[in-house]
Amino acid sequence: MRRFLPRLALALGALLAFAAFFALGTWQLERRAWKLDLIERIDQRVHAPAVDAPGPEHWSRVNQADDEYRRVRASGTFLHDREALVQATTELGSGYWVLTPLRLSGGQVLLVNRGFVSPPQQKERLARRADEPAGEVTVTGLLRITEPHGALLRTNDPAADRWYSRDVQAIAAARGQSEVAPYFVDADAAAPGSPRGGPVGGLTVIAFPNNHLVYALTWYALALMIAGAAWFVVRERRRRQNDGEEDRDGPRD
């Protein structure tokens, strides 16, 4: 019995390891199917015709799963004196997102990310603020969900007007804005009336890493290695057992 227990423990351990690795591989395949469906849905939203941005009656129902990256449009007047600059790194280098409140017809405010500017561009833009789009404009772009608190290792500092993430509520509060939409809009590349050297829109990065197939194959490979190792151990034990029986029987005439 004592000799049998280690074998039983080894067999159970191998079985549990095989089952765990196989389950992880299957889970990764399920995740891959979910990710492919997500990518397809987001692609459809991005390339769909623009619809009206959700109004106050819909704000409580706006969520990431159903609304992020939806192409929307909104009309209103920019409040350039209350914009905020959020540190950003884009394909154009390091600089800032220009987030400007858009006052809607009902008095509510929608924060619009008009695009990216580098530090030299920002100085030039401040010197010619009068050239910024005035009067009622219509903005089209992608609906984005607020980014609260800050970025990795960097916390927003409203008192010092330092922003590392597009935290809608915090930026609005710092600018004395109320009745603010719980999301912001990344403006398209062709922002209405933007002066030369102004914010560059249309830089939204939409990327969903999809390495689930590689992970699944890795887990399945580990499961097969466990199965192969168990088979090798069993085969060696049987071979040794057969060799031992032959030794006990001795040579035959």
Helices and strands as residue ranges (DSSP letters): H 4-47, E 51-52, G 56-61, H 64-67, E 71-78, G 80-82, E 84-90, E 93-104, E 109-117, H 119-127, G 129-131, E 136-145, E 150-151, E 154-155, G 158-160, H 168-174, E 180-187, H 212-249
